C-alpha cells in the first residue's frame, strides 16, 4: 500500500477510536504499579526484562518511578508479527543479562490471552531465576487466558475485551505512541 494511503488509513483509525483510558489514568496506574513493585522487589536487586516491542513504553515510564537499584535488559518474543491476532510463538532475541539466582521482573504492555508472557516466564524459571514476577500495564477482561486464573504479579489497568492500541500496543504495527489506551471503532 502506498505510504500516503497507509498514513491516511492509520490517521482515520486513530481519529475514530474510542479512548478507554486517557494519559492521566495511565500515569496513575503506573504510579500504583511502581509503589507495589518497590514494596515487593525494592530490596532484591532485580533484573527487569522489557518485552519488546510492546513493553518498551510501559517499561520506560515504569523505570523512572522505581527508585531502587536494578538491572535492565530486554527480551523479544512474539506471536503477532504485525498482525492483529496471535499465531505461533517466535523468539527474536533472548535476554543477555544472566538471570540465574536473580529476582526477575518481566514487563509487558498487555496480558491478553497470555501465551507469550507465560512462555517467557517459564523460560526465566528454566534458566535459574530465583523468583519470577510479571508486570503489565493492561489486563484484558475475558476468560480466554492461557491458563485458568492467569494474572500478572502487578497490573496497572483492567480493560474491556476489545482490540487495543496505544502506550506500547500497536494497530498493525502503528500507533504504539498514542497517549493513552484506545480501541478502534467496531473492534
Secondary structure, DSSP 8 states (H G I E B T S, - for coil): --HHHHHHHHHHHHHH-EEEEEHHHHHHHHHHHHHHHHHHHTTS--EEEEEETTHHHHHHHHHTT--S--EEEEEEEES-TTSSS--S-EEEE---S--TTSEEEEEEEEESS-HHHHHHHHHHHHTT-SEEEEEEEEEE-SS--SSTT---SEEEEEE-SS-EEBTTB-BTTB-TT-SEEEE-TT-
